[in-house]
Amino acid sequence: MTEVEIGRAKRGRRAYGFDDVAVVPSRRTRDPEEVSIAWQIDAYRFDTPFMAAPMDSVVSPATAIRIGKLGGLGVLNLEGLWTRYENPELLLQEIADLPADDFTKRLQEIYSAPVQPELIAARVKEIRAAGVTVAGALSPQLTAEFQSVAVAAGLDMLVIRGTTVSAEHVSAGAEPLNLKQFIYELDIPVVVGGCATYQAALHLMRAGAAGILVGFGGGSTQTTRDVLGIEVPMASAVSDVAAARRDYLDESGGRYVHVIADGAMGVSGDITKAIACGADAVMIGSPLARAAEAPGRGFHWGAEAHHASVPRGHRTAVGTVGTLEEILNGPSSSPDGTMNLSGALRRAMGTCGYTELKGFQRVEVTIAT
């Protein structure tokens, strides 16, 4: 692996984002109607490889249900407004109306309310009653405290999501989550991230994760790179974690761990490139925050924005482009890649001659810059 010299004492590897790469058509083409973009993780099969990010501006119980009925998977933030307040609608409107100068401080105040276990149970049961797969996200710090409530209420899939999650967290002040033991004792699949390196991904796979979320620092609402100096360009990160998946498949004797690109995908072309670089599915936030039904009312923010001591995110105005159905499955009335994500992915795969997602992971890519 080629490294470049940054200075006499430091070398680094050149890494690439989705803007740096492009997909190359092959000698064969297919009709988009013959292309399948179905995806399955554990016992759960979905018509599309789209997971809605656990952000309060994107996923409410209502939108989780709607996304599920449209063939995707909505992941509810189990530490968000919907589990802190009985009815957060007025707060969501207040957040949308906040002046930019007051946003961070007020958001910290709103999210200082405690998470209520009874609301976690109620939200999970509400989604489950609609007959769709129920997925919820917890931070590594609160997973042990709240997972049992969510699982007892009927959670199908747990997402442990943070800026970065490792299988070897070390803490002198508190007992860290024993991820391997935790996953082993849980009866539902666990998706873990963020992660952006081969070695870290391999450790999470060995801990038993069913899926790995790839990415940190590059989302549209994050300022992690500015605040912490941490970011890994997504095309390289996805490819590295896909390599860990391949090697772990051999090491484990056939256990396949799913790679889920998480962040830096604002339009349909980015999703195509994520799959081409090795992702099995994508977790998207800003594309779905543009839906008419989105709780953010045309704005988008993540959990990093309201961190009590080191906020590293902001509220982004994304506007409204259409309904969830139009954004996910079309039809599109816009030429900019913000609508009909399914149709765009099918057409890209058909243009390159592939009929399934796993095959498309082998497509040729080129450096576009």
VEXNULUM-589283 format. One record per residue (C-alpha): x, y, z; residue number from 0. Coordinates in Angstrom, 1 decimal, padded with zeros to 4 digits, m for minus. Each point is the difference from the previous one (the first is absolute). Layout:
<atoms>
ATOM       px       py       pz   lumvex
ATOM        X        Y        Z      NUM
...
</atoms>
This chain:
<atoms>
ATOM       px       py       pz   lumvex
ATOM    000.0    000.0    000.0        0
ATOM    001.6    003.2   m001.2        1
ATOM    000.6    002.8    002.5        2
ATOM    001.0    003.6   m000.6        3
ATOM    002.3    002.1    002.0        4
ATOM   m001.7    002.7    002.0        5
ATOM    003.2    001.1    001.6        6
ATOM    003.3   m001.6    001.1        7
ATOM   m001.7   m001.6    003.0        8
ATOM   m003.4   m000.9   m001.3        9
ATOM   m001.3   m002.0   m002.9       10
ATOM   m003.6   m000.6   m001.0       11
ATOM   m002.1   m001.9   m002.4       12
ATOM   m002.0    001.8   m002.7       13
ATOM   m003.7   m000.6    000.6       14
ATOM   m003.0    000.7   m002.2       15
ATOM   m003.5    001.3    000.5       16
ATOM   m003.0   m000.7   m002.1       17
ATOM    000.6    003.2   m002.0       18
ATOM    003.4   m001.4   m001.0       19
ATOM   m001.2   m003.2   m001.6       20
ATOM   m002.4   m000.9   m002.8       21
ATOM   m001.5   m003.3   m001.1       22
ATOM    001.0   m001.4   m003.4       23
ATOM   m002.5   m001.7   m002.3       24
ATOM    000.8   m003.5   m001.2       25
ATOM   m000.5   m001.8   m003.4       26
ATOM   m003.5   m001.2    001.0       27
ATOM   m003.1    001.9    000.9       28
ATOM   m003.3   m001.0    001.6       29
ATOM   m003.5    001.4    000.2       30
ATOM   m000.5    001.8    003.3       31
ATOM   m003.2   m002.0    000.5       32
ATOM    002.0   m003.2    000.2       33
ATOM    002.3    001.3    002.7       34
ATOM   m000.6   m001.0    003.7       35
ATOM    001.1    002.3    002.7       36
ATOM   m001.4   m002.2    002.8       37
ATOM    002.1   m000.4    003.1       38
ATOM   m000.1   m002.4    002.9       39
ATOM    001.7    000.1    003.4       40
ATOM   m000.5   m002.9    002.4       41
ATOM   m003.7   m001.1   m000.4       42
ATOM   m001.1    003.4   m001.3       43
ATOM   m000.4    000.7   m003.7       44
ATOM   m000.7    003.4   m001.5       45
ATOM   m000.9    001.0   m003.5       46
ATOM    002.5    002.9    000.0       47
ATOM    003.4    000.3    001.7       48
ATOM   m000.9    003.3    001.7       49
ATOM    000.2    000.5    003.8       50
ATOM   m001.3    003.3    001.3       51
ATOM    002.5    001.5    002.5       52
ATOM   m001.1    000.2    003.6       53
ATOM   m000.3    003.8    000.0       54
ATOM   m002.9    001.9    001.4       55
ATOM   m000.3    002.1   m003.1       56
ATOM   m000.5   m003.2   m002.1       57
ATOM   m001.6   m002.8    002.0       58
ATOM   m003.1    000.2    002.2       59
ATOM   m002.1   m003.0    000.7       60
ATOM   m002.3    001.0   m002.8       61
ATOM    002.8    000.4   m002.6       62
ATOM    001.6   m003.3    001.2       63
ATOM   m003.2   m001.7   m000.8       64
ATOM   m000.4    001.8   m003.4       65
ATOM    003.6   m000.8   m001.0       66
ATOM   m000.5   m003.7    001.0       67
ATOM   m003.1   m000.2   m002.2       68
ATOM    001.9    001.5   m002.9       69
ATOM    002.7   m002.8    000.2       70
ATOM    002.6    001.6    002.2       71
ATOM    000.9    000.0    003.7       72
ATOM   m000.6    003.0    002.2       73
ATOM    002.3    000.0    003.1       74
ATOM   m001.4    002.0    002.9       75
ATOM    002.3    001.8    002.4       76
ATOM   m000.8   m001.5    003.3       77
ATOM    001.7    002.9    001.8       78
ATOM   m001.7    002.7   m002.1       79
ATOM   m003.0    002.3    000.5       80
ATOM   m002.5   m002.8   m000.5       81
ATOM    001.3   m001.8    003.1       82
ATOM    000.5    003.2    002.1       83
ATOM   m003.3    001.7   m000.5       84
ATOM   m003.6   m001.4   m000.3       85
ATOM   m000.7    002.4   m002.9       86
ATOM    003.0    001.7   m001.5       87
ATOM   m001.8    001.6   m002.9       88
ATOM    000.1    003.5    001.5       89
ATOM    003.7   m000.4    000.7       90
ATOM    000.7   m001.2   m003.6       91
ATOM   m001.7    003.2   m001.2       92
ATOM    002.0    002.1    002.4       93
ATOM    003.3   m001.5   m001.2       94
ATOM   m001.0    000.7   m003.6       95
ATOM   m000.8    003.6    001.0       96
ATOM    003.1    000.7    002.0       97
ATOM    002.4    002.8   m001.1       98
ATOM    003.4   m001.4   m001.1       99
ATOM    001.8    001.8    002.9      100
ATOM   m002.2   m001.6    002.7      101
ATOM   m000.2   m003.5   m001.5      102
ATOM    002.8   m001.9    001.8      103
ATOM   m000.7    001.2    003.5      104
ATOM   m003.8   m000.5   m000.2      105
ATOM    000.5   m003.5   m001.5      106
ATOM    002.2   m000.9    002.9      107
ATOM   m002.8    001.1    002.4      108
ATOM   m002.7   m001.9   m001.9      109
ATOM    002.0   m003.2    000.0      110
ATOM    001.0    000.3    003.7      111
ATOM   m003.4   m001.6    000.9      112
ATOM    000.5   m003.6    001.1      113
ATOM   m000.8   m003.0   m002.2      114
ATOM   m003.1   m001.7    001.3      115
ATOM    000.0   m003.8   m000.2      116
ATOM   m003.8   m000.1   m000.2      117
ATOM    000.1    002.1   m003.2      118
ATOM    002.6   m002.3   m001.5      119
ATOM   m002.4   m002.9    000.5      120
ATOM   m003.0    002.0   m001.4      121
ATOM    001.8    001.1   m003.1      122
ATOM    001.3   m003.5   m000.8      123
ATOM   m003.4   m001.4    000.5      124
ATOM   m001.6    002.6   m002.2      125
ATOM    002.3   m000.8   m002.9      126
ATOM   m000.3   m003.8    000.5      127
ATOM   m003.8    000.3    000.0      128
ATOM    000.2    001.3   m003.6      129
ATOM    001.5   m003.3   m001.2      130
ATOM    003.5    001.3   m001.1      131
ATOM    003.4   m000.9    001.3      132
ATOM    000.9    001.9    003.1      133
ATOM    003.5    001.5    000.3      134
ATOM    001.3    002.3    002.7      135
ATOM    003.3    001.7    000.7      136
ATOM    001.8    000.6    003.3      137
ATOM    003.4    001.5    000.8      138
ATOM    002.7   m002.3    001.4      139
ATOM   m000.3    001.9    003.3      140
ATOM   m003.7   m000.8    000.5      141
ATOM   m000.4   m003.3   m001.7      142
ATOM    000.3   m002.1    003.1      143
ATOM   m002.5    002.2    001.8      144
ATOM   m002.8    000.0   m002.5      145
ATOM    000.3   m002.9   m002.4      146
ATOM   m002.0   m002.4    002.2      147
ATOM   m003.0    002.3   m000.1      148
ATOM    000.1    000.3   m003.7      149
ATOM    000.5   m003.7   m000.6      150
ATOM   m002.8   m000.9    002.4      151
ATOM   m002.3    002.3   m001.9      152
ATOM    000.7   m001.8   m003.3      153
ATOM    003.1    001.5   m001.6      154
ATOM    001.2   m002.0   m003.0      155
ATOM    003.4    001.5   m000.5      156
ATOM    002.3    002.1    002.2      157
ATOM    002.3    002.7   m001.4      158
ATOM    002.8    001.1    002.2      159
ATOM    001.1    003.3   m001.6      160
ATOM    002.5    002.6    001.0      161
ATOM    002.6    002.2   m001.5      162
ATOM    002.3   m003.0    000.2      163
ATOM   m000.6   m003.3    001.7      164
ATOM    002.8   m002.5    000.7      165
ATOM    000.1   m003.5    001.4      166
ATOM    002.7    001.0    002.4      167
ATOM   m001.1    003.1    001.8      168
ATOM    002.2    000.8    003.0      169
ATOM   m001.3    002.0    002.9      170
ATOM    001.5    000.7    003.5      171
ATOM   m003.2    001.6    001.3      172
ATOM   m002.7   m002.4   m001.0      173
ATOM   m000.5   m003.6   m001.1      174
ATOM   m000.2    000.1   m003.8      175
ATOM   m002.5   m002.1   m001.9      176
ATOM    001.3   m003.5   m000.7      177
ATOM   m001.1    000.0   m003.6      178
ATOM    000.8   m003.7   m000.7      179
ATOM   m001.8   m001.3    003.1      180
ATOM   m002.9    002.4   m000.5      181
ATOM   m000.6   m001.1   m003.6      182
ATOM    000.4   m003.7    000.9      183
ATOM   m002.7    000.3    002.7      184
ATOM   m002.5    001.9   m002.2      185
ATOM   m002.5   m001.8   m002.1      186
ATOM   m000.3    002.7   m002.7      187
ATOM    002.5    001.1   m002.7      188
ATOM    002.2    003.0    001.0      189
ATOM    001.4    002.5   m002.5      190
ATOM    003.0    002.0    001.3      191
ATOM    001.8    003.2   m001.1      192
ATOM    001.5    002.4   m000.9      193
ATOM    003.1   m001.7   m001.2      194
ATOM    002.3    001.0   m002.8      195
ATOM    003.0   m002.3    000.0      196
ATOM    000.8   m003.6   m000.9      197
ATOM    001.3   m001.0    003.4      198
ATOM   m002.8    001.6    002.0      199
ATOM   m002.6   m001.6   m002.2      200
ATOM    001.7   m003.4    000.4      201
ATOM   m000.2    000.3    003.8      202
ATOM   m003.7    000.9   m000.1      203
ATOM   m000.7   m002.9   m002.3      204
ATOM    001.8   m002.4    002.4      205
ATOM   m002.1    001.5    002.8      206
ATOM   m003.1   m001.3   m001.8      207
ATOM   m001.5    003.0   m001.8      208
ATOM   m002.5   m000.8   m002.7      209
ATOM    000.8    003.2   m001.8      210
ATOM    002.6    002.8    000.1      211
ATOM   m000.8    003.6   m000.5      212
ATOM    002.8    001.7   m001.9      213
ATOM    000.8    003.6    000.4      214
ATOM    000.5    002.8    002.5      215
ATOM    000.6    003.7   m000.4      216
ATOM   m001.4    000.4   m003.5      217
ATOM   m003.8    000.4    000.3      218
ATOM   m001.7    003.1   m001.2      219
ATOM   m000.8    001.2    003.5      220
ATOM    003.3   m000.9    001.7      221
ATOM    002.9    002.3    000.8      222
ATOM    002.1   m002.9    001.4      223
ATOM    002.8    000.7   m002.3      224
ATOM    000.1    003.7    001.1      225
ATOM   m000.3   m000.8    003.7      226
ATOM    001.9   m003.2    000.4      227
ATOM    002.1   m000.2   m003.2      228
ATOM   m001.4   m003.4   m000.7      229
ATOM   m001.3   m001.2   m003.4      230
ATOM    000.6   m002.8   m002.4      231
ATOM   m001.2    000.5   m003.6      232
ATOM   m002.8   m002.4   m000.6      233
ATOM    000.9   m001.8   m003.2      234
ATOM    003.3   m001.2    001.5      235
ATOM   m001.7   m000.7    003.4      236
ATOM   m002.7   m002.2   m001.6      237
ATOM    002.6   m001.9   m002.1      238
ATOM    002.2   m000.6    003.0      239
ATOM   m002.9   m001.4    002.1      240
ATOM   m001.2   m002.1   m002.9      241
ATOM    003.5   m001.5   m000.1      242
ATOM   m000.4   m000.9    003.7      243
ATOM   m003.3   m001.6   m000.8      244
ATOM    001.7   m002.1   m002.7      245
ATOM    002.8   m001.1    002.3      246
ATOM   m002.3   m000.7    002.9      247
ATOM   m002.2   m002.1   m002.2      248
ATOM    003.0   m002.3   m000.6      249
ATOM    001.1    000.2    003.7      250
ATOM   m003.4   m000.9    001.4      251
ATOM   m000.8   m002.7   m002.5      252
ATOM   m002.7    001.8   m001.8      253
ATOM   m001.6    002.6    002.4      254
ATOM   m001.0    003.0   m002.1      255
ATOM   m000.1    003.4    001.7      256
ATOM   m001.8    002.7   m001.8      257
ATOM    001.7    003.3   m000.9      258
ATOM   m002.2    003.1    000.3      259
ATOM    001.2    003.3   m001.2      260
ATOM   m001.0    002.7    002.4      261
ATOM    000.4    003.7   m001.0      262
ATOM    001.2    002.2   m002.8      263
ATOM   m002.8   m001.1   m002.4      264
ATOM   m002.1    002.9   m000.9      265
ATOM   m001.2   m001.1   m003.4      266
ATOM   m000.7   m003.3   m001.8      267
ATOM    003.3   m000.1   m001.8      268
ATOM    001.8   m000.1    003.3      269
ATOM   m002.1   m003.1    001.0      270
ATOM    001.0   m001.7   m003.3      271
ATOM    003.7    000.7    000.8      272
ATOM   m000.4   m001.3    003.5      273
ATOM   m001.4   m003.4   m001.3      274
ATOM    002.7   m000.1   m002.7      275
ATOM    002.7    000.5    002.7      276
ATOM   m001.3   m003.0    001.9      277
ATOM   m003.0    001.0    002.1      278
ATOM   m002.9   m002.4    000.4      279
ATOM   m002.4    002.9    001.0      280
ATOM    000.1    003.6    000.9      281
ATOM   m001.2    002.1    003.0      282
ATOM   m001.2    003.3   m001.2      283
ATOM   m001.1    003.2    001.8      284
ATOM   m000.1    003.1   m002.0      285
ATOM   m001.7   m001.5   m003.1      286
ATOM   m002.9   m001.1    002.2      287
ATOM    000.0    003.2    002.1      288
ATOM   m001.2    001.7   m003.3      289
ATOM   m003.3   m001.9    000.1      290
ATOM   m003.3    001.7    000.7      291
ATOM   m000.7   m002.4    002.8      292
ATOM    003.4    000.5    001.7      293
ATOM   m000.2    001.2    003.6      294
ATOM    002.8    002.6   m000.6      295
ATOM   m002.3    002.2   m002.1      296
ATOM    002.6    000.7   m002.6      297
ATOM    002.9    000.0    002.4      298
ATOM    002.5   m002.8    001.0      299
ATOM    002.2   m000.5    003.0      300
ATOM    001.7   m002.9    001.8      301
ATOM    000.8   m001.1    003.5      302
ATOM    003.4    001.6   m000.2      303
ATOM   m001.7    003.4   m000.1      304
ATOM   m001.3   m000.1    003.6      305
ATOM    003.0   m001.6    001.8      306
ATOM    000.1    001.6    003.4      307
ATOM    003.7    001.0    000.0      308
ATOM    001.4   m000.5   m003.5      309
ATOM   m002.7    000.7   m002.6      310
ATOM    001.2   m000.8   m003.5      311
ATOM   m003.0    000.4   m002.3      312
ATOM   m002.4    002.6   m001.2      313
ATOM   m003.5    000.3   m001.3      314
ATOM    000.0   m000.1   m003.8      315
ATOM   m002.8    001.4   m002.2      316
ATOM   m000.7   m002.8   m002.5      317
ATOM   m003.5    001.2   m001.2      318
ATOM   m002.8   m002.3   m001.2      319
ATOM    000.1   m001.7   m003.4      320
ATOM   m002.8   m002.5    000.1      321
ATOM   m001.6   m002.8    002.0      322
ATOM    001.8   m003.0    001.5      323
ATOM   m001.4   m002.2   m002.8      324
ATOM    001.3    002.4   m002.7      325
ATOM    003.4    000.3    001.6      326
ATOM    000.4   m003.8    000.5      327
ATOM   m001.9   m001.5   m002.9      328
ATOM   m001.0    002.8   m002.3      329
ATOM   m001.1    001.4   m002.3      330
ATOM    002.5    002.8    000.0      331
ATOM   m000.7    003.5   m001.2      332
ATOM    003.6    001.2    000.6      333
ATOM    003.2   m000.7   m001.9      334
ATOM    002.4    000.5    002.9      335
ATOM   m000.1   m003.5    001.6      336
ATOM   m002.1    000.9    003.0      337
ATOM   m003.0   m002.1   m001.0      338
ATOM   m000.8   m003.6   m001.1      339
ATOM    003.1   m001.5    001.7      340
ATOM   m001.1   m003.5   m000.9      341
ATOM   m000.5    000.8   m003.7      342
ATOM    003.4    001.7   m000.2      343
ATOM    001.8   m003.0    001.6      344
ATOM   m001.8   m002.5   m002.3      345
ATOM    000.8    002.0   m003.1      346
ATOM    003.7    000.3    001.0      347
ATOM    000.2   m003.7    000.6      348
ATOM   m001.7   m000.8   m003.2      349
ATOM    002.2    002.4   m001.9      350
ATOM    003.0   m001.9    001.3      351
ATOM   m001.6   m003.5   m000.7      352
ATOM   m000.7   m001.1    003.6      353
ATOM   m003.2   m001.4    001.4      354
ATOM    000.8   m000.4    003.7      355
ATOM    001.7    002.2    002.6      356
ATOM    002.7   m002.5    000.9      357
ATOM    001.0   m000.2   m003.7      358
ATOM    000.1    003.7   m000.3      359
ATOM    002.6    000.2    002.7      360
ATOM    002.4   m001.4   m002.6      361
ATOM   m000.6    002.8   m002.5      362
ATOM    003.0    001.9   m001.3      363
ATOM    000.6    003.5    001.5      364
ATOM    002.3    002.7   m001.1      365
ATOM    001.6    003.0    001.7      366
ATOM   m002.0    002.9   m001.3      367
ATOM    002.2    002.9    001.1      368
</atoms>
